[in-house]
């Protein structure tokens, strides 16, 4: 992987805008362009790898997929056919997942905002925005992804990359889009619009960067987890022991730095959000890593005609700690930290994902359950 190009959806200012606000149709519009079989096949490959994860996490029934795919001049909307004739979207005559595929220009047009491609091509690879349904209820998630050909041509970080990297970003962000439907997640993220909102991932990253002791504590946690996930999958009892050892380090970090986090971000639930981010971003990176390590067979055949397809040569069959760019600590440590914990939980308690939403302890709660008594 070429670093972490993902723009986290909640940090994008325009995500609060809604498609249904109704923007004026730009003049001199072309006739609707078809998405076409190549782009459609790529989308199908990504969702083919996502859907088994949705079943494991019991996220199939909380919402639906809605995708905005954009390139230099045009954009397509999949899964939200009710948007036909609104905000400039027109039907192409194609169908995806029983919904009419819609087209719009210029890209990227969201609600009443036009974001020129040149301004966002490097910063927005994949994210999750929101739109309101026709009943005007709570904003619902919509996945926003830069189309592969445009990204591969225009983004320096992806010009030498295989399409598998783009698919990994797609799967990661599409998992977020489904997470956002779940009441446990929605209850937390809706608070980010409040004046005294909980800390964000950027806040935690800043604390990590400025606090040497916090970094050292996390590096000790990573050393333990990377050693456990760098080779063959551990037997259940060994995985449970590693999780118990990590939990002791985690609680020591809480005792040492919980007060400092509270002082840095008073009244903003900093330590709770450390665990929430470890769940939210760690679980999405886990789903991404599972795809890269062991893609669904349907993916392998459908990508054979792609000139940038390299048969998952950098990731197929590897351990989580061996994945380039995904398993190492950094300022946004919670991505990789949560990923390692998810993989260890697979060994310690294979049914853990079906219970993870039972309490607001989420991922940390499942680690506590798996390591109880050790």
Secondary structure, DSSP 4 states (H G I P E B T S, - for coil): --S--PPPGGG-GGGG--GGG-PPPPSSPPPPPP-HHHHHHHHHHHHHHHHHHHHHTT-SSS----EEEE-SSEEEEES-GGGTTSTT-EEEEEEETTEEEEEEESSSEETTEE--HHHHTTT-SEEEEEE--TT--S-EEEEEEE-HHHHHHH-TTTTT--HHHHHHHHHHHHHHHHHTTSHHHHHHHGGGGSTTPPP-HHHHHHHHHH-HHHHHHHHHHHHHHHHHHSSSPPPHHHHHHHHHHHHHHHHHHHHHHHHHHHHHTTTS-HHHHHHHHHHHHHHHHHHHHHHHHS--HHHHHHTTT-TT--TTTTTTT--GGGSTTTSS--TTTHHHHHHHHHHHHHHH-TTGGGTGGGSTTHHHHHHHHHTTT-
